[in-house]
Amino acid sequence: MDSLVIASQAMDAALRAGAEAADAYARTSSNLSIEVRNGEVETVKRATTLGVALRVSVGGSTALVHTTDASPAGLKRLASQVVQIARALPQPKEPTVFAKPQDVERLAHPDPGIGEEPYEKKTRRLIQAEKVMLAVKGVTNSGGVSCSEIHGEIALVNSNGVRLSTPFCHIEMGAEAIAERDGESYPGGRYCEASARKYLIDPETFGREAGERAVSLLGAR
């Protein structure tokens, strides 16, 4: 799935359908999520996603629609629908702005090696964080440690001549600890998100803080 090609096709379809100005946004991505509990991998999910947004201006009115159908027929149908919607809407108080080529720039990939990192290395990171979390005094059980990674490409094409694609990456980590004392039990944890692996909290610190936050709730009033 080439996001730049898809966005270009969507924008061309909009102009053929009668749009006076148009821009198209396409986002393709690969998604991976892993959850570990008590030292074992519980779930692994992989997916690829695609989303297309088309914005058009007709007679000063603007409409925006989305789809996940990037087939030629799907984009033609999307373009026809959004032009019809724009024609039916009242004119806004302010004109719609469409970017110009000088307004945008391609960014470097924030984490170019994320797609090639071995699955085992990602899993070890989670297992290590959970091990440290369970070692915190007062923590008696794990609610799980998980990570989610999304990386792909975003493209923007418009009738002003903008034709740009740029990579993106988003990572999330979460951990839940169960702390108990004198018959009292509380869950607590840690969460972080980052645009690259280098910005993640190291597994030892992440796990320790998750456990300490759960323990800190014991006796809370």
KEBATOR-371490 format. One record per residue (C-alpha): residue number from 1; x, y, z. Coordinates in Angstrom, 3 decimals, decimal comma. Last residue first. Layout:
! residues N
<atom><resi>NUM</resi><x>X</x><y>Y</y><z>Z</z></atom>
...
! end
This chain:
! residues 221
<atom><resi>221</resi><x>-7,725</x><y>7,612</y><z>52,315</z></atom>
<atom><resi>220</resi><x>-4,748</x><y>5,600</y><z>50,994</z></atom>
<atom><resi>219</resi><x>-3,515</x><y>2,748</y><z>53,167</z></atom>
<atom><resi>218</resi><x>-1,968</x><y>0,989</y><z>50,217</z></atom>
<atom><resi>217</resi><x>-1,844</x><y>3,397</y><z>47,292</z></atom>
<atom><resi>216</resi><x>1,952</x><y>3,823</y><z>47,467</z></atom>
<atom><resi>215</resi><x>2,345</x><y>0,086</y><z>46,856</z></atom>
<atom><resi>214</resi><x>0,754</x><y>0,384</y><z>43,400</z></atom>
<atom><resi>213</resi><x>2,922</x><y>3,366</y><z>42,497</z></atom>
<atom><resi>212</resi><x>6,040</x><y>1,550</y><z>43,686</z></atom>
<atom><resi>211</resi><x>5,325</x><y>-1,430</y><z>41,454</z></atom>
<atom><resi>210</resi><x>4,869</x><y>0,654</y><z>38,323</z></atom>
<atom><resi>209</resi><x>7,918</x><y>2,756</y><z>39,219</z></atom>
<atom><resi>208</resi><x>10,067</x><y>-0,366</y><z>39,527</z></atom>
<atom><resi>207</resi><x>8,857</x><y>-1,790</y><z>36,212</z></atom>
<atom><resi>206</resi><x>9,529</x><y>1,399</y><z>34,240</z></atom>
<atom><resi>205</resi><x>12,891</x><y>1,997</y><z>35,880</z></atom>
<atom><resi>204</resi><x>14,058</x><y>-1,534</y><z>35,080</z></atom>
<atom><resi>203</resi><x>12,554</x><y>-1,549</y><z>31,554</z></atom>
<atom><resi>202</resi><x>14,222</x><y>1,726</y><z>30,436</z></atom>
<atom><resi>201</resi><x>11,745</x><y>4,569</y><z>29,875</z></atom>
<atom><resi>200</resi><x>11,067</x><y>4,997</y><z>26,165</z></atom>
<atom><resi>199</resi><x>12,555</x><y>7,942</y><z>24,257</z></atom>
<atom><resi>198</resi><x>15,105</x><y>5,856</y><z>22,347</z></atom>
<atom><resi>197</resi><x>12,299</x><y>3,585</y><z>21,172</z></atom>
<atom><resi>196</resi><x>10,761</x><y>6,345</y><z>19,043</z></atom>
<atom><resi>195</resi><x>7,684</x><y>8,631</y><z>19,040</z></atom>
<atom><resi>194</resi><x>6,935</x><y>7,908</y><z>22,689</z></atom>
<atom><resi>193</resi><x>4,204</x><y>6,750</y><z>25,049</z></atom>
<atom><resi>192</resi><x>4,330</x><y>5,945</y><z>28,746</z></atom>
<atom><resi>191</resi><x>2,241</x><y>4,153</y><z>31,338</z></atom>
<atom><resi>190</resi><x>2,903</x><y>2,974</y><z>34,880</z></atom>
<atom><resi>189</resi><x>0,933</x><y>1,036</y><z>37,394</z></atom>
<atom><resi>188</resi><x>-1,399</x><y>0,655</y><z>40,305</z></atom>
<atom><resi>187</resi><x>-3,825</x><y>-1,962</y><z>41,531</z></atom>
<atom><resi>186</resi><x>-4,775</x><y>-2,004</y><z>45,218</z></atom>
<atom><resi>185</resi><x>-5,383</x><y>-4,759</y><z>47,758</z></atom>
<atom><resi>184</resi><x>-6,024</x><y>-4,567</y><z>51,505</z></atom>
<atom><resi>183</resi><x>-6,004</x><y>-7,759</y><z>53,529</z></atom>
<atom><resi>182</resi><x>-3,201</x><y>-6,517</y><z>55,758</z></atom>
<atom><resi>181</resi><x>-1,070</x><y>-5,500</y><z>52,770</z></atom>
<atom><resi>180</resi><x>-1,484</x><y>-6,132</y><z>49,054</z></atom>
<atom><resi>179</resi><x>-0,134</x><y>-4,573</y><z>45,835</z></atom>
<atom><resi>178</resi><x>-1,256</x><y>-5,533</y><z>42,340</z></atom>
<atom><resi>177</resi><x>0,932</x><y>-4,188</y><z>39,539</z></atom>
<atom><resi>176</resi><x>-0,128</x><y>-2,931</y><z>36,122</z></atom>
<atom><resi>175</resi><x>2,263</x><y>-2,084</y><z>33,298</z></atom>
<atom><resi>174</resi><x>1,865</x><y>-0,053</y><z>30,115</z></atom>
<atom><resi>173</resi><x>4,000</x><y>0,789</y><z>27,110</z></atom>
<atom><resi>172</resi><x>3,042</x><y>2,812</y><z>24,034</z></atom>
<atom><resi>171</resi><x>4,960</x><y>3,405</y><z>20,803</z></atom>
<atom><resi>170</resi><x>4,191</x><y>5,695</y><z>17,853</z></atom>
<atom><resi>169</resi><x>6,105</x><y>5,968</y><z>14,578</z></atom>
<atom><resi>168</resi><x>5,788</x><y>8,158</y><z>11,508</z></atom>
<atom><resi>167</resi><x>7,154</x><y>8,324</y><z>7,973</z></atom>
<atom><resi>166</resi><x>6,569</x><y>11,242</y><z>5,561</z></atom>
<atom><resi>165</resi><x>4,858</x><y>11,539</y><z>2,213</z></atom>
<atom><resi>164</resi><x>4,493</x><y>14,739</y><z>0,225</z></atom>
<atom><resi>163</resi><x>2,835</x><y>15,966</y><z>-2,942</z></atom>
<atom><resi>162</resi><x>1,645</x><y>19,555</y><z>-2,570</z></atom>
<atom><resi>161</resi><x>0,826</x><y>21,047</y><z>-5,980</z></atom>
<atom><resi>160</resi><x>-2,005</x><y>23,388</y><z>-5,029</z></atom>
<atom><resi>159</resi><x>-4,573</x><y>20,687</y><z>-5,873</z></atom>
<atom><resi>158</resi><x>-3,513</x><y>18,599</y><z>-2,910</z></atom>
<atom><resi>157</resi><x>-1,518</x><y>15,540</y><z>-1,859</z></atom>
<atom><resi>156</resi><x>-0,666</x><y>14,575</y><z>1,722</z></atom>
<atom><resi>155</resi><x>0,914</x><y>11,242</y><z>2,628</z></atom>
<atom><resi>154</resi><x>1,450</x><y>9,539</y><z>5,979</z></atom>
<atom><resi>153</resi><x>3,695</x><y>6,506</y><z>6,339</z></atom>
<atom><resi>152</resi><x>4,063</x><y>3,617</y><z>8,725</z></atom>
<atom><resi>151</resi><x>4,765</x><y>2,687</y><z>12,289</z></atom>
<atom><resi>150</resi><x>2,555</x><y>1,571</y><z>15,152</z></atom>
<atom><resi>149</resi><x>3,901</x><y>-0,186</y><z>18,239</z></atom>
<atom><resi>148</resi><x>1,973</x><y>-1,371</y><z>21,278</z></atom>
<atom><resi>147</resi><x>3,517</x><y>-2,633</y><z>24,479</z></atom>
<atom><resi>146</resi><x>2,235</x><y>-4,602</y><z>27,419</z></atom>
<atom><resi>145</resi><x>2,912</x><y>-5,561</y><z>31,011</z></atom>
<atom><resi>144</resi><x>0,297</x><y>-7,540</y><z>32,901</z></atom>
<atom><resi>143</resi><x>-1,876</x><y>-7,313</y><z>35,986</z></atom>
<atom><resi>142</resi><x>0,975</x><y>-8,712</y><z>37,998</z></atom>
<atom><resi>141</resi><x>0,766</x><y>-10,054</y><z>41,528</z></atom>
<atom><resi>140</resi><x>2,000</x><y>-9,631</y><z>45,067</z></atom>
<atom><resi>139</resi><x>3,605</x><y>-6,192</y><z>45,096</z></atom>
<atom><resi>138</resi><x>4,371</x><y>-5,181</y><z>48,686</z></atom>
<atom><resi>137</resi><x>8,137</x><y>-5,082</y><z>48,276</z></atom>
<atom><resi>136</resi><x>9,034</x><y>-4,389</y><z>44,640</z></atom>
<atom><resi>135</resi><x>10,332</x><y>-7,594</y><z>43,024</z></atom>
<atom><resi>134</resi><x>7,143</x><y>-8,009</y><z>40,979</z></atom>
<atom><resi>133</resi><x>7,891</x><y>-4,745</y><z>39,143</z></atom>
<atom><resi>132</resi><x>11,493</x><y>-5,764</y><z>38,421</z></atom>
<atom><resi>131</resi><x>10,323</x><y>-9,019</y><z>36,826</z></atom>
<atom><resi>130</resi><x>7,559</x><y>-7,203</y><z>34,932</z></atom>
<atom><resi>129</resi><x>10,032</x><y>-4,768</y><z>33,349</z></atom>
<atom><resi>128</resi><x>12,344</x><y>-7,635</y><z>32,385</z></atom>
<atom><resi>127</resi><x>9,487</x><y>-9,581</y><z>30,777</z></atom>
<atom><resi>126</resi><x>8,467</x><y>-6,508</y><z>28,782</z></atom>
<atom><resi>125</resi><x>11,939</x><y>-5,844</y><z>27,417</z></atom>
<atom><resi>124</resi><x>12,429</x><y>-9,545</y><z>26,713</z></atom>
<atom><resi>123</resi><x>9,306</x><y>-9,488</y><z>24,537</z></atom>
<atom><resi>122</resi><x>10,613</x><y>-6,650</y><z>22,349</z></atom>
<atom><resi>121</resi><x>13,903</x><y>-8,483</y><z>21,943</z></atom>
<atom><resi>120</resi><x>12,127</x><y>-11,717</y><z>21,000</z></atom>
<atom><resi>119</resi><x>10,086</x><y>-9,933</y><z>18,294</z></atom>
<atom><resi>118</resi><x>13,311</x><y>-8,967</y><z>16,594</z></atom>
<atom><resi>117</resi><x>13,715</x><y>-5,259</y><z>15,696</z></atom>
<atom><resi>116</resi><x>13,288</x><y>-4,914</y><z>11,925</z></atom>
<atom><resi>115</resi><x>10,159</x><y>-2,735</y><z>11,963</z></atom>
<atom><resi>114</resi><x>11,639</x><y>-0,425</y><z>14,564</z></atom>
<atom><resi>113</resi><x>14,807</x><y>0,261</y><z>12,591</z></atom>
<atom><resi>112</resi><x>13,860</x><y>3,652</y><z>11,130</z></atom>
<atom><resi>111</resi><x>12,881</x><y>5,241</y><z>14,470</z></atom>
<atom><resi>110</resi><x>11,957</x><y>8,930</y><z>14,017</z></atom>
<atom><resi>109</resi><x>11,944</x><y>8,644</y><z>10,190</z></atom>
<atom><resi>108</resi><x>13,191</x><y>11,965</y><z>8,819</z></atom>
<atom><resi>107</resi><x>10,607</x><y>14,628</y><z>8,063</z></atom>
<atom><resi>106</resi><x>9,393</x><y>15,737</y><z>4,633</z></atom>
<atom><resi>105</resi><x>8,480</x><y>19,402</y><z>4,462</z></atom>
<atom><resi>104</resi><x>5,294</x><y>21,440</y><z>4,156</z></atom>
<atom><resi>103</resi><x>4,322</x><y>25,100</y><z>3,713</z></atom>
<atom><resi>102</resi><x>6,460</x><y>25,712</y><z>0,617</z></atom>
<atom><resi>101</resi><x>4,321</x><y>23,287</y><z>-1,387</z></atom>
<atom><resi>100</resi><x>1,120</x><y>25,201</y><z>-0,576</z></atom>
<atom><resi>99</resi><x>-1,420</x><y>24,107</y><z>2,017</z></atom>
<atom><resi>98</resi><x>-5,152</x><y>24,493</y><z>1,444</z></atom>
<atom><resi>97</resi><x>-7,049</x><y>27,052</y><z>3,524</z></atom>
<atom><resi>96</resi><x>-10,845</x><y>27,215</y><z>3,526</z></atom>
<atom><resi>95</resi><x>-12,267</x><y>30,736</y><z>3,454</z></atom>
<atom><resi>94</resi><x>-13,873</x><y>32,164</y><z>6,613</z></atom>
<atom><resi>93</resi><x>-17,564</x><y>32,647</y><z>7,385</z></atom>
<atom><resi>92</resi><x>-18,358</x><y>29,253</y><z>5,919</z></atom>
<atom><resi>91</resi><x>-20,621</x><y>28,853</y><z>2,856</z></atom>
<atom><resi>90</resi><x>-23,689</x><y>26,745</y><z>3,472</z></atom>
<atom><resi>89</resi><x>-23,501</x><y>22,995</y><z>2,774</z></atom>
<atom><resi>88</resi><x>-25,284</x><y>21,111</y><z>-0,020</z></atom>
<atom><resi>87</resi><x>-22,523</x><y>21,560</y><z>-2,586</z></atom>
<atom><resi>86</resi><x>-19,951</x><y>20,281</y><z>-0,091</z></atom>
<atom><resi>85</resi><x>-21,993</x><y>17,127</y><z>0,536</z></atom>
<atom><resi>84</resi><x>-22,293</x><y>16,378</y><z>-3,180</z></atom>
<atom><resi>83</resi><x>-18,546</x><y>16,857</y><z>-3,616</z></atom>
<atom><resi>82</resi><x>-17,891</x><y>14,534</y><z>-0,661</z></atom>
<atom><resi>81</resi><x>-20,104</x><y>11,805</y><z>-2,101</z></atom>
<atom><resi>80</resi><x>-18,643</x><y>11,879</y><z>-5,608</z></atom>
<atom><resi>79</resi><x>-15,102</x><y>11,747</y><z>-4,264</z></atom>
<atom><resi>78</resi><x>-15,882</x><y>8,797</y><z>-1,979</z></atom>
<atom><resi>77</resi><x>-17,494</x><y>6,852</y><z>-4,841</z></atom>
<atom><resi>76</resi><x>-14,460</x><y>7,431</y><z>-7,063</z></atom>
<atom><resi>75</resi><x>-12,180</x><y>6,415</y><z>-4,180</z></atom>
<atom><resi>74</resi><x>-14,112</x><y>3,180</y><z>-3,629</z></atom>
<atom><resi>73</resi><x>-14,174</x><y>2,338</y><z>-7,352</z></atom>
<atom><resi>72</resi><x>-10,414</x><y>2,856</y><z>-7,646</z></atom>
<atom><resi>71</resi><x>-9,879</x><y>0,711</y><z>-4,509</z></atom>
<atom><resi>70</resi><x>-8,725</x><y>2,578</y><z>-1,409</z></atom>
<atom><resi>69</resi><x>-11,623</x><y>1,522</y><z>0,818</z></atom>
<atom><resi>68</resi><x>-10,735</x><y>2,585</y><z>4,383</z></atom>
<atom><resi>67</resi><x>-12,787</x><y>5,769</y><z>4,128</z></atom>
<atom><resi>66</resi><x>-13,008</x><y>9,333</y><z>5,402</z></atom>
<atom><resi>65</resi><x>-14,973</x><y>12,467</y><z>4,469</z></atom>
<atom><resi>64</resi><x>-14,390</x><y>16,235</y><z>4,652</z></atom>
<atom><resi>63</resi><x>-16,612</x><y>18,991</y><z>3,281</z></atom>
<atom><resi>62</resi><x>-15,970</x><y>22,598</y><z>2,269</z></atom>
<atom><resi>61</resi><x>-18,157</x><y>25,389</y><z>0,945</z></atom>
<atom><resi>60</resi><x>-16,718</x><y>28,254</y><z>-1,133</z></atom>
<atom><resi>59</resi><x>-18,453</x><y>27,184</y><z>-4,328</z></atom>
<atom><resi>58</resi><x>-17,010</x><y>23,687</y><z>-3,990</z></atom>
<atom><resi>57</resi><x>-14,107</x><y>22,908</y><z>-1,653</z></atom>
<atom><resi>56</resi><x>-12,913</x><y>19,381</y><z>-1,077</z></atom>
<atom><resi>55</resi><x>-11,406</x><y>17,312</y><z>1,713</z></atom>
<atom><resi>54</resi><x>-10,620</x><y>13,610</y><z>1,307</z></atom>
<atom><resi>53</resi><x>-9,416</x><y>11,366</y><z>4,106</z></atom>
<atom><resi>52</resi><x>-7,946</x><y>7,900</y><z>3,511</z></atom>
<atom><resi>51</resi><x>-7,148</x><y>5,253</y><z>6,118</z></atom>
<atom><resi>50</resi><x>-5,186</x><y>2,041</y><z>5,871</z></atom>
<atom><resi>49</resi><x>-4,254</x><y>-0,468</y><z>8,532</z></atom>
<atom><resi>48</resi><x>-1,975</x><y>-3,476</y><z>8,853</z></atom>
<atom><resi>47</resi><x>-2,350</x><y>-5,833</y><z>11,787</z></atom>
<atom><resi>46</resi><x>-0,425</x><y>-7,910</y><z>14,281</z></atom>
<atom><resi>45</resi><x>-1,627</x><y>-9,080</y><z>17,686</z></atom>
<atom><resi>44</resi><x>0,311</x><y>-11,026</y><z>20,291</z></atom>
<atom><resi>43</resi><x>-1,300</x><y>-12,179</y><z>23,524</z></atom>
<atom><resi>42</resi><x>-0,297</x><y>-13,910</y><z>26,736</z></atom>
<atom><resi>41</resi><x>3,503</x><y>-14,008</y><z>26,545</z></atom>
<atom><resi>40</resi><x>4,779</x><y>-15,556</y><z>29,754</z></atom>
<atom><resi>39</resi><x>6,785</x><y>-14,102</y><z>32,640</z></atom>
<atom><resi>38</resi><x>3,830</x><y>-13,674</y><z>34,960</z></atom>
<atom><resi>37</resi><x>1,853</x><y>-11,743</y><z>32,345</z></atom>
<atom><resi>36</resi><x>3,139</x><y>-10,410</y><z>29,038</z></atom>
<atom><resi>35</resi><x>1,116</x><y>-8,516</y><z>26,420</z></atom>
<atom><resi>34</resi><x>2,294</x><y>-7,759</y><z>22,894</z></atom>
<atom><resi>33</resi><x>0,848</x><y>-5,344</y><z>20,314</z></atom>
<atom><resi>32</resi><x>2,032</x><y>-4,821</y><z>16,731</z></atom>
<atom><resi>31</resi><x>0,620</x><y>-2,438</y><z>14,125</z></atom>
<atom><resi>30</resi><x>1,814</x><y>-1,784</y><z>10,572</z></atom>
<atom><resi>29</resi><x>0,648</x><y>1,479</y><z>9,040</z></atom>
<atom><resi>28</resi><x>-0,748</x><y>3,273</y><z>6,009</z></atom>
<atom><resi>27</resi><x>-2,136</x><y>6,799</y><z>6,232</z></atom>
<atom><resi>26</resi><x>-3,587</x><y>8,711</y><z>3,300</z></atom>
<atom><resi>25</resi><x>-4,587</x><y>12,395</y><z>3,270</z></atom>
<atom><resi>24</resi><x>-6,226</x><y>13,973</y><z>0,251</z></atom>
<atom><resi>23</resi><x>-6,568</x><y>17,623</y><z>-0,667</z></atom>
<atom><resi>22</resi><x>-9,059</x><y>19,334</y><z>-2,898</z></atom>
<atom><resi>21</resi><x>-9,914</x><y>22,533</y><z>-4,727</z></atom>
<atom><resi>20</resi><x>-12,673</x><y>23,313</y><z>-7,221</z></atom>
<atom><resi>19</resi><x>-14,213</x><y>19,874</y><z>-6,736</z></atom>
<atom><resi>18</resi><x>-16,290</x><y>18,631</y><z>-9,678</z></atom>
<atom><resi>17</resi><x>-16,061</x><y>14,840</y><z>-9,617</z></atom>
<atom><resi>16</resi><x>-12,911</x><y>14,903</y><z>-11,768</z></atom>
<atom><resi>15</resi><x>-11,260</x><y>17,086</y><z>-9,145</z></atom>
<atom><resi>14</resi><x>-12,242</x><y>14,656</y><z>-6,386</z></atom>
<atom><resi>13</resi><x>-10,982</x><y>11,626</y><z>-8,314</z></atom>
<atom><resi>12</resi><x>-7,597</x><y>13,318</y><z>-8,803</z></atom>
<atom><resi>11</resi><x>-7,340</x><y>13,909</y><z>-5,030</z></atom>
<atom><resi>10</resi><x>-8,186</x><y>10,292</y><z>-4,240</z></atom>
<atom><resi>9</resi><x>-5,696</x><y>8,940</y><z>-6,792</z></atom>
<atom><resi>8</resi><x>-2,930</x><y>11,155</y><z>-5,432</z></atom>
<atom><resi>7</resi><x>-3,656</x><y>10,072</y><z>-1,858</z></atom>
<atom><resi>6</resi><x>-3,490</x><y>6,399</y><z>-2,869</z></atom>
<atom><resi>5</resi><x>-0,212</x><y>6,863</y><z>-4,757</z></atom>
<atom><resi>4</resi><x>1,369</x><y>8,693</y><z>-1,813</z></atom>
<atom><resi>3</resi><x>0,156</x><y>6,088</y><z>0,693</z></atom>
<atom><resi>2</resi><x>1,681</x><y>3,196</y><z>-1,216</z></atom>
<atom><resi>1</resi><x>0,000</x><y>0,000</y><z>0,000</z></atom>
! end
